[in-house]
Amino acid sequence: MARVYNFSAGPSMLPECVLKKAAEEMLDYKGSGQSVMEMSHRSKVYEEIIFGAEETIREVMNVPENYHILFLQGGASAQFAMIPLNLMGTKKKADFINTGMWSKKAISEAKRYGTVNVVATSEDKNFNYIPDIDKITFDPDAAYVHITTNNTIFGTRYVKLPQTGNVPLIADMSSNILSEPYDISKFGLIYAGAQKNIGPAGVVLVIIRKDLVGNAYDYTPTMFNYKTYANEHSMYNTPPTYNIYIAKLVFEWIKELGGVSEIHKMNVEKADLLYNYLDSSNLFKATISKEYRSLMNIPFVTGDENLDGDFVKQATAKGLVNLKGHRSVGGMRASIYNAMPLEGVKTLVEFMKKFETEHSR
Ligand SMILES: *Cc1c(COP(=O)(O)O)cnc(C)c1O
């Protein structure tokens, strides 16, 4: 069996050992005589899985006791509505920093529920940078400030967090959660769709400060109220049971590797390898300048669309797949999330070097 190196922005690669473990446990999970997919979410054996997932993520992300860890559905995109519904409250306004397509979607959804103030944006340069957060004036009376810590499509990331005082900072971490250490106490709420760094699509992780739960608008659907999940350990109704099981295996994998700080070192090594080559290449170039570069999503171009197309095609034939860039940037994008092995990035860089030699101008 030949597994490919999958550079997709999401769903993306999972650690091979996690897939193997899931395969081993597929038909008979720990002597239960059934697959995790088949078991009651109210059973003891399943409770151990979901509580174990929660405990392990709390440990690896160092989540303080005054935060709930919730497993929800609807993708990160459902959070674009759930956050204003639950947190805008009587203030009915929030500050947003617009750093890309996902920020924009969060903004347009929040506008349905209150006033959105876009306090800074990088749209003037097609989102190829992060606005200088020290120059932003936040509204001290806003219900919250929303940022996207890593911009999956454009390949930028915040290297510093905005200081928002008493106003809770909310972060869409879908594409960089667990990739670098964060001080959770700096945030009111963090959310992430699973399909990049957590597990299979279909589960969303929400980490929310406990005092922020319970202020939803009256008309908020039960299934869109954080309180519903906080009160019931994410099991008000049937949760995405198998997805949470895989997420647990991924969290355990991170723990075994030495935690998020160790994963971060590996991510820096992988990203450096690719960026260093891009900066030295005469054919390929990175689209983002050094100070804003994402460790997870690395867009690059040759400047010649036909050549980009040839590159993607030839790379695919070599088992380096999903390198085509997003239509709004063009060129290529290598998404190198936690589960992408160093070997995968090495193989990509070797292939790029060879391609460069063959196409030197
Ligand atoms: C992928 C992604 C989303 C969307 O996630 P879904 O789970 O598909 O809704 C939102 N925000 C960011 C930053 C993403 O990378």
Ligand as a Chemical Component Dictionary entry (heavy atoms), coordinates in Angstrom:
data_LIG
# 
_chem_comp.id                   LIG 
_chem_comp.type                 NON-POLYMER 
_chem_comp.pdbx_formal_charge   0 
_chem_comp.three_letter_code    LIG 
# 
loop_
_chem_comp_atom.comp_id 
_chem_comp_atom.atom_id 
_chem_comp_atom.alt_atom_id 
_chem_comp_atom.type_symbol 
_chem_comp_atom.charge 
_chem_comp_atom.model_Cartn_x 
_chem_comp_atom.model_Cartn_y 
_chem_comp_atom.model_Cartn_z 
_chem_comp_atom.pdbx_ordinal 
LIG C1 C1 C 0 -11.337 25.328 7.686  1  
LIG C2 C2 C 0 -11.598 26.588 8.430  2  
LIG C3 C3 C 0 -12.906 26.989 8.778  3  
LIG C4 C4 C 0 -14.134 26.229 8.345  4  
LIG O1 O1 O 0 -14.275 25.060 8.983  5  
LIG P1 P1 P 0 -15.585 24.141 8.765  6  
LIG O2 O2 O 0 -15.398 23.134 9.831  7  
LIG O3 O3 O 0 -15.511 23.601 7.387  8  
LIG O4 O4 O 0 -16.784 24.997 8.972  9  
LIG C5 C5 C 0 -13.041 28.133 9.518  10 
LIG N1 N1 N 0 -11.981 28.866 9.904  11 
LIG C6 C6 C 0 -10.724 28.523 9.573  12 
LIG C7 C7 C 0 -9.580  29.362 10.025 13 
LIG C8 C8 C 0 -10.493 27.377 8.814  14 
LIG O5 O5 O 0 -9.246  27.036 8.490  15 
# 
loop_
_chem_comp_bond.comp_id 
_chem_comp_bond.atom_id_1 
_chem_comp_bond.atom_id_2 
_chem_comp_bond.value_order 
_chem_comp_bond.pdbx_ordinal 
LIG C1 C2 SING 1  
LIG C2 C3 SING 2  
LIG C2 C8 DOUB 3  
LIG C3 C4 SING 4  
LIG C3 C5 DOUB 5  
LIG C4 O1 SING 6  
LIG O1 P1 SING 7  
LIG P1 O2 DOUB 8  
LIG P1 O3 SING 9  
LIG P1 O4 SING 10 
LIG C5 N1 SING 11 
LIG N1 C6 DOUB 12 
LIG C6 C7 SING 13 
LIG C6 C8 SING 14 
LIG C8 O5 SING 15 
# 
